[in-house]
Amino acid sequence: MLVTFSTDVHADITMFNDIALIMLDMMGHSKTVPGAILATDIPMALDRLKTAINAEKASSPAQDENEDEDNKNEPAVSLADRALPLINLLTAAAEAECNVMWK
C-alpha cells in the first residue's frame, strides 16, 4: 500500500505504507490513513519529525555483518533520506500556512 502526502504549495509525496506510518508516528500523529494536519499544527509536527530523525541518525547501528551476500552491494536507504521529501513538504506548508493531508 502507498500513502500520498499532499498540500496546496508542494508536489505530492508518495511513500510505502510502512515508512509513512513511521513518519506519522515520529510527527506525533496517529497512524490513521487517511488523515490531516492543520496548518497551525505543522510547525510542531515538523519539529518532532526532525528531532526523531536526528535521534535515529545518532543511534543507528552499524550494518549487520551477517547480511545476505546479495544485499551487500546495495546501500541501505536511511530513514533520514526517506524523510527528506516529507520534511520539504512540511516546511513549504508551514511557510505558506497550508494544511497537509495524506491518503
TATA-V703255 format. One line per field, one symbol per residue. ss: DSSP state (H for helix, E for strand, - for the rest). psi: psi as a letter, one per 40 degrees, with the letter a starting at -180 (. if undefined). Layout:
BEGIN
ss = ???
psi = ???
END
This chain:
BEGIN
ss = -EEEEEE--EEEEEEEHHHHHHHHHH--------EEE-HHHHHHHHHHHHHHHHHHHHH---------HHH-------HHHHHHHHHHHHHHHHHH---EEE-
psi = iihhhiieeiiihhiiddddddddddefiifhhiaihiddedddddddddddddddddehiiihefiiddedehiihidddddddddddddddddefiihii.
END
